[in-house]
């Protein structure tokens, strides 16, 4: 296989008057993880559907494992494993039966399908629940079973479309661990997500998409640095000390601090976060300013989108949902 496992050039897809993808380029080197980051409706799922042969692009080209997604879709399907936003398991079948069924659908004989199902049940820590109907599984267990199903045929490329949507924190951590294992085994992964921390944890490279366009590209640290570093927040015990807190944060921050008189909170962007925090607290202590709370926060997905587009992910979502396309 080529050193580039997935490549897309100028992908365009429209639905009526809506341009879901507007000239998207992407490239995933073999054995790496690309995080496709954006709010609901940004175009992530549309890109996934094209790369997995479920949609035809209106313009542009895409290749997966060296195969053209339009000219040779069957070869692409033999090369990929797909886990969508919702766990695709048969609730009436046990975990083992689900994986056995997938193996048979991929053309494995009975013995190989049984062996592969047993292997994946153990790998994804589902042995104790292997013979229970999957409807009795927790959300995290169902997600692990779905991911296992995507790996039955040992695909060269694994596509994960918002794999932790709807999971609780424990389920999300379990899923991150599974994806980490895939990467350790040399898989090439395309991961779509709304969560910057997820991309930060898993992706070698991130593409940020909004309204069908790639608006930024780089590592998580590079994207966060582009937002302007960390934010230092101070909550004072007495509103009378807000002026002193503002002066202390002005001295250590970048730009003008933001003051919330109602919550007695002052915040400012900082470049050297820990150093700025220490210096601010020393200044407040010298001025006998009582501090109720202090925090140093890295940029969030909303911070990235606000800086890049002028709107947050939440503000983008309702309008995008009206378009009805991901």
SEGUDREN-806772 format. One line per 4 residues: number of its first residue (from 0); their letters; for each residue x, y, z of C-alpha. Coordinates in steps of 0.02 Angstrom, whole numbers. Layout:
<rs>
NUM = a = X/Y/Z; ...
</rs>
This chain:
<rs>
0 = xxxx = 0/0/0; 54/177/-33; 131/281/107; -30/382/96
4 = xxxx = -178/277/150; -315/403/114; -314/551/-4; -453/669/-57
8 = xxxx = -438/810/-183; -567/947/-203; -717/850/-139; -883/936/-174
12 = xxxx = -1055/875/-125; -1219/970/-134; -1393/928/-72; -1514/1043/-160
16 = xxxx = -1455/1220/-125; -1342/1162/17; -1157/1139/-18; -1111/1009/113
20 = xxxx = -932/994/51; -848/1137/-40; -679/1082/-107; -611/977/37
24 = xxxx = -434/910/26; -361/787/150; -219/662/163; -184/527/293
28 = xxxx = -13/445/295; -16/258/328; -15/214/512; -73/384/575
32 = xxxx = -234/462/640; -319/610/558; -448/699/663; -587/785/564
36 = xxxx = -651/914/686; -807/1021/674; -981/1054/741; -1136/959/688
40 = xxxx = -1173/999/506; -995/1050/462; -978/915/328; -885/781/426
44 = xxxx = -1009/640/400; -1032/686/216; -845/667/192; -848/499/282
48 = xxxx = -991/437/173; -894/480/16; -733/399/77; -829/241/125
52 = xxxx = -920/235/-44; -1092/272/30; -1104/434/-70; -1033/489/-238
56 = xxxx = -948/658/-242; -1013/788/-364; -834/841/-398; -660/795/-342
60 = xxxx = -573/628/-317; -537/515/-169; -428/362/-145; -429/240/1
64 = xxxx = -291/109/15; -244/153/-164; -419/125/-234; -530/256/-315
68 = xxxx = -691/269/-213; -796/295/-371; -707/183/-496; -672/37/-379
72 = xxxx = -792/45/-230; -787/-142/-195; -598/-137/-169; -620/11/-51
76 = xxxx = -751/-83/50; -635/-232/67; -501/-116/136; -599/-21/269
80 = xxxx = -689/-43/434; -824/82/480; -897/127/648; -1034/258/637
84 = xxxx = -1109/380/761; -1225/247/830; -1174/71/877; -1230/-44/735
88 = xxxx = -1265/-202/834; -1411/-323/830; -1486/-308/1004; -1560/-483/997
92 = xxxx = -1392/-566/964; -1255/-595/1090; -1090/-507/1074; -1010/-661/999
96 = xxxx = -1154/-688/878; -1142/-508/818; -959/-526/775; -984/-698/699
100 = xxxx = -1120/-627/587; -1007/-486/529; -869/-610/490; -986/-715/384
104 = xxxx = -1046/-561/292; -864/-522/252; -847/-695/177; -755/-786/317
108 = xxxx = -793/-971/334; -878/-1030/493; -721/-1083/584; -628/-921/543
112 = xxxx = -778/-813/588; -795/-901/757; -609/-884/792; -606/-700/745
116 = xxxx = -760/-665/851; -681/-749/1002; -518/-655/976; -604/-485/967
120 = xxxx = -719/-521/1113; -563/-547/1219; -470/-398/1148; -613/-279/1183
124 = xxxx = -640/-343/1360; -812/-416/1327; -778/-596/1379; -892/-590/1531
128 = xxxx = -1036/-527/1423; -998/-629/1266; -1153/-739/1281; -1274/-604/1337
132 = xxxx = -1392/-516/1216; -1313/-350/1168; -1471/-258/1224; -1409/-288/1401
136 = xxxx = -1243/-199/1366; -1199/-27/1432; -1166/113/1308; -978/90/1324
140 = xxxx = -991/-98/1297; -1100/-75/1143; -974/49/1073; -832/-75/1102
144 = xxxx = -933/-211/1016; -966/-95/869; -781/-53/855; -740/-238/862
148 = xxxx = -861/-266/718; -769/-136/616; -608/-237/638; -672/-412/598
152 = xxxx = -597/-410/422; -432/-333/484; -453/-177/377; -309/-70/318
156 = xxxx = -407/89/357; -526/116/503; -656/255/491; -734/312/654
160 = xxxx = -876/437/637; -901/525/805; -871/362/900; -899/436/1075
164 = xxxx = -1056/539/1042; -1181/505/1181; -1060/410/1293; -1028/452/1475
168 = xxxx = -851/500/1527; -804/319/1570; -871/257/1404; -774/391/1314
172 = xxxx = -613/345/1402; -640/161/1361; -664/206/1178; -506/313/1177
176 = xxxx = -410/164/1245; -476/51/1107; -429/178/972; -257/195/1050
180 = xxxx = -235/8/1033; -282/16/849; -150/147/819; -20/47/915
184 = xxxx = -57/-99/799; -20/11/648; -195/50/588; -232/205/486
188 = xxxx = -379/297/565; -496/434/507; -584/502/660; -724/630/653
192 = xxxx = -767/717/815; -842/872/894; -723/862/1041; -557/951/1035
196 = xxxx = -494/850/1184; -532/690/1089; -434/746/938; -296/808/1055
200 = xxxx = -287/636/1135; -291/532/978; -248/625/818; -77/654/739
204 = xxxx = -153/790/629; -318/884/637; -424/962/500; -552/1088/560
208 = xxxx = -704/1100/447; -847/1223/450; -989/1241/324; -906/1117/207
212 = xxxx = -734/1199/201; -568/1160/284; -532/1315/388; -379/1258/484
216 = xxxx = -254/1115/490; -120/1063/612; -89/973/775; -202/1005/924
220 = xxxx = -65/1109/1006; -44/1213/848; -231/1248/839; -239/1295/1021
224 = xxxx = -88/1408/1003; -178/1495/860; -321/1536/978; -202/1630/1090
228 = xxxx = -142/1515/1227; -225/1482/1393; -349/1583/1495; -324/1630/1677
232 = xxxx = -481/1653/1783; -489/1728/1957; -643/1739/2068; -624/1861/2213
236 = xxxx = -715/1850/2379; -765/2034/2382; -825/2136/2232; -729/2283/2303
240 = xxxx = -569/2192/2253; -614/2174/2069; -508/2325/2022; -356/2252/2108
244 = xxxx = -385/2083/2025; -401/2167/1856; -236/2259/1883; -149/2096/1932
248 = xxxx = -212/2004/1778; -172/2151/1664; 9/2136/1719; 23/1952/1673
252 = xxxx = -100/1935/1529; -113/1968/1343; -241/2101/1302; -374/2174/1415
256 = xxxx = -448/2065/1554; -634/2028/1550; -727/2072/1710; -890/1990/1764
260 = xxxx = -951/2094/1910; -1099/1980/1948; -988/1826/1972; -841/1930/2038
264 = xxxx = -734/1848/1903; -588/1920/1805; -509/1824/1660; -372/1856/1535
268 = xxxx = -275/1763/1401; -98/1715/1451; 50/1645/1356; 152/1566/1496
272 = xxxx = 8/1496/1596; 87/1425/1755; 207/1572/1773; 65/1697/1748
276 = xxxx = -41/1606/1877; 97/1613/2008; 134/1797/1977; -50/1845/1984
280 = xxxx = -78/1754/2148; 77/1836/2224; 13/2008/2174; -159/1973/2245
284 = xxxx = -84/1909/2407; 21/2068/2424; -138/2170/2404; -231/2061/2529
288 = xxxx = -360/2011/2399; -462/1859/2450; -476/1730/2311; -620/1606/2305
292 = xxxx = -570/1514/2147; -430/1514/2020; -413/1417/1858; -299/1399/1709
296 = xxxx = -393/1337/1557; -333/1275/1389; -434/1328/1236; -591/1230/1200
300 = xxxx = -677/1184/1038; -783/1341/1057; -626/1446/1078; -555/1374/916
304 = xxxx = -714/1402/819; -742/1574/889; -567/1625/836; -579/1546/664
308 = xxxx = -758/1585/614; -828/1715/732; -956/1592/803; -953/1449/928
312 = xxxx = -998/1269/892; -1163/1287/985; -1209/1442/885; -1171/1350/723
316 = xxxx = -1269/1193/764; -1451/1249/750; -1427/1329/580; -1331/1179/517
320 = xxxx = -1461/1057/582; -1591/1144/476; -1489/1093/324; -1509/914/379
324 = xx = -1336/859/326; -1182/815/428
</rs>
